[in-house]
Amino acid sequence: MSKHKEARASEIERLVRRAATSSGVITLGGGLPAESQFPRSALAASFLRVVTRHNPSALQYGWAEGLAPLREWIARRLRARGASVSADDVIVTNGAQQAIAIAADLLVRPGQAIAVEPETYPAALDLFRARRLKVVSLGHGRASYVLPLVGNPGGRPLSSEARAAVARGSSPIIEDDAYGELRFISKAPPLFLAERRSRTFYVGTLSKTLCPGLRVGWLIPPASRRKGALRLKASGDLQANSLTQAVAEDYLARTDYDERLSQLRRFYGARAERLAAAVHRWLPGWRFQYPEGGFSLWLTTDAHVDEARFLKAAIAEGVSFDVGSMFEAQPSTANTDQPTRLRLCFSFVRAQDLATGVRRLATAWNRVARSARSKRRRPEGRRGEQG
Ligand SMILES: Cc1ncc(COP(=O)(O)O)c(C=O)c1O
């Protein structure tokens, strides 16, 4: 990253952190799940059960691949979605993030290329860049990282052309299905895990459907790569957390998970509608495609503004959002022809704050866009005054 880009990224991070700790700021960024949906009493009961049971395995070391009944639960759910998977194929990880890291480390060396969608999950981009991988577009690269069912930031499935480009090649696919079970629309494309088993590294998590604090995720590598993946997992941290695996397993064994998913889909689906309506009303010049799942909308407008300036103005109005460049595989250099893009999350804030948040955002946008327009209209000689 250039010095200039690094300085902008840390300026944006400083603003985001300030907004997160400022009371009165409505957080439309961050992508956190709704805390009202955490099953707190049931998890507390599970916690008590697993730490007080006669066999103290929840407090003991476990195997690198993770708890057997939890792996069986994961495999059973994936079989119901058409994939041929057994508990022995599953490696429990510390969140999906670690699963992506293990797959990337197995597949792509520093200096080699990994292919991604034009906009994708920022912490995966950070991971790839930290490993000094070259981030390229789909159809190229030694491996592809994709979110086929529900994308982040846009909540949309992979386009059919992108899907075909990934399916056509012979290179490995890292299939991130973090939001796959949070689709508002029941019809879903098939999993690459089901269609391309021998080259798919499937990544799942309980972070979006249960709670991220557990840090329970999983990786299903092709059978031929399982040993290598396990070795990487064990060398990094021995195993995933015994206690949270046991809590999750106990909770899931007593829960109608499909019923929970239906309820979450209704909950987030209603939030998505509410946010979309607020955007239509208050930000009519912004475009987005309606999400099919997930936690967020991905918005674009043709007018260009400096995104750090826009975020600062928004926070001053009492709302925060995620700047577009975080998600871009090839972040564009500041260029006044560039559209402005951002992610708005409907998942975290109270439903009644969504419209207020967007109204505040519109106030900030109108001010910043007006000032950008008037700067562009200024004669050449005076533009230099800013230095
Ligand atoms: C697409 C995607 N993949 C993976 C993750 C990481 O999930 P986990 O909390 O399981 O590490 C996230 C979290 O935001 C995500 O959005």
The ligand as a Tripos MOL2 file, in Angstrom:
@<TRIPOS>MOLECULE
LIG
   16    16     1     0     0
SMALL
NO_CHARGES

@<TRIPOS>ATOM
      1 C1        -17.9400  -12.9350    4.5100 C.3       1 LIG1
      2 C2        -17.3410  -13.1500    5.8590 C.ar      1 LIG1
      3 N1        -16.5390  -14.1960    6.0340 N.ar      1 LIG1
      4 C3        -15.9750  -14.4380    7.2220 C.ar      1 LIG1
      5 C4        -16.2160  -13.6030    8.3030 C.ar      1 LIG1
      6 C5        -15.5320  -13.9010    9.6030 C.3       1 LIG1
      7 O1        -16.3600  -14.6310   10.4220 O.3       1 LIG1
      8 P1        -15.8960  -15.2310   11.7980 P.3       1 LIG1
      9 O2        -16.4750  -14.3640   12.8610 O.co2     1 LIG1
     10 O3        -16.5030  -16.5920   11.8230 O.co2     1 LIG1
     11 O4        -14.4170  -15.2670   11.8310 O.co2     1 LIG1
     12 C6        -17.0540  -12.5020    8.1630 C.ar      1 LIG1
     13 C7        -17.2980  -11.6000    9.2930 C.2       1 LIG1
     14 O5        -17.7550  -10.4900    9.1360 O.2       1 LIG1
     15 C8        -17.6230  -12.2700    6.8980 C.ar      1 LIG1
     16 O6        -18.4340  -11.2210    6.6800 O.3       1 LIG1
@<TRIPOS>BOND
     1     1     2 1
     2     2     3 ar
     3     2    15 ar
     4     3     4 ar
     5     4     5 ar
     6     5     6 1
     7     5    12 ar
     8     6     7 1
     9     7     8 1
    10     8     9 2
    11     8    10 1
    12     8    11 1
    13    12    13 1
    14    12    15 ar
    15    13    14 2
    16    15    16 1
@<TRIPOS>SUBSTRUCTURE
     1 LIG1         1 GROUP 0 **** ****
